[in-house]
Amino acid sequence: MRTKKAVINTMTSIMAEVVSIICGLILPRLILGAFGSSYNGITSSITQFLSCIVLLRAGVGSVTRAALYNPLSKKDKSEISGIVNATAIFMKKVALIYVGALIVFACVYPFLVRNSFSWIFSATLVLIIGSSTFVDNYFGIAYQMLLQADQKNYVNTIPQIVTTILNTIVAAVLIHCGAGIHLVKLGSAIVYFIRPLFLSYYVKKKYEIDADIKPNNSAISQRWDAFAQQAAAFVNNNTDVIVLTMFSDIKEVSVYTVYYMVANGLYKVEQTFTDGIEAVSYTHLRAHETCADL
């Protein structure tokens, strides 16, 4: 059963990355055709800068998954609820910090692109794209980790595929109707509400999460140990667009992101193979340890 789940997770993850690559090529083309290279460059640049703020949650995901493997194998609903509640509370605190960082960034970023766009244009675009990133990353993270630990990541991936396609359709319709870039990105932000709302409904019903159970903060106490490793990997993979924005023209950022999108998509496809078998590997390891103890 676990091997079957691993195959399903891997296949749906590959499908999600393929859809992401295809839609990722369509949407920039639509923006380029309707608004020009500078607009595609600024949206890509803002998205990349905002991904740095996502570092605030680095570490909590892997630690939460590791903590959930054992209670999931024992079907201990009380322990599962305690870990999920602790992660959810932590993420709510991180979300508040994110909002503060987003406001500061909205005030500072326009100075980096002042030669191409006005301050108010850039600042409001940052807030709109930031709200989309906020919704996608901070609502439902605890539920995503629970599904991954239980080898049901496909429950998260399938809505991700749907929202990616829907986002492209909404953007295409809005652009066709003559909407501005701000309205197009606002439409995307609204679309991204769908997945976390679905995950919240599904997990609470399927796993019977009890919000009244005391959060098990000790279960995720090692999140800062995992933070350093994930932060290093993030810096290695995400400094390119940031450096280009600071020292180059916004149009060059646009060109770079279109070409890099394909390479990044292929990297993520390769990564799905290792992510899909993580829970299986942990289960087999625990089984060997138990046999050794006996």
Disulfide bonds with the S-S distance in Angstrom:
none
